[in-house]
């Protein structure tokens, strides 16, 4: 759930904090892709590759989960 809330917070930051004129939410594609990324990270990816995932997440290529 942290990954989902982080993604929503990033969208709020893109809107400069304006949450009153438009609802901030994730669409189905974003939800499914984020859930798949979290699953891959925690179930399929060996622990020794965690620094690689973190580095790719910092530059925006992978979600920060």
N, C-alpha and C positions, 0 to 999 in steps of 0.2 A: 504494500500500500504506500510505502514511502516513495517509491518510484512514481506512482500515479500522482500523489500530491506534489512531488517535486516538479513534474511536468506541468501541472495546473498552475503552480506558482510561477514558473517561467513564462507561461502565457499571460498571467496577470502583470508581470514585469514588462512584457512587450507592449501591453496596453497602458503603461505608466500608472498602474494602480486603479484604473477606471473599471470598477466592477458593477457599477450601477446602470450604465447604459446598455451593456451587453452581457449576457450570461457567459461565464467562462466554464467550458467543459471540454472533455475529450470525445472525439468521434469514435465510432466502432473500430475503424482501422487503427487508430492510435492506441486504443485499449488492447486490441489483439496483439499488435506488434510489441507493445511494451510488456505484456504478459509473457509473450514468447521469449523476449530478451531476458526477462527476469528468470524464467525457467531454465533457459540455456546457461545463464551465468551460474546458477546455484546447483543445477543438477548435472550438467554435461561437461562444464568447463573444469579442468583440474585446477587445484588451488595454486599451483605454481604459475599459472597464467593470469592470476589476479592483477599483478602490476601492469601487464599488457592491456587488459580491459580498462583499467583505471586511466591509463595514458590515452587510450583512444576515446574514452568518455570525456576527458578534459578538453580535447580539441573538437568535440562535438560529433564524432563519427559513430559512437555508440551511446545508449542511454546510461546515465549515471545511476546504477542500481546496486 
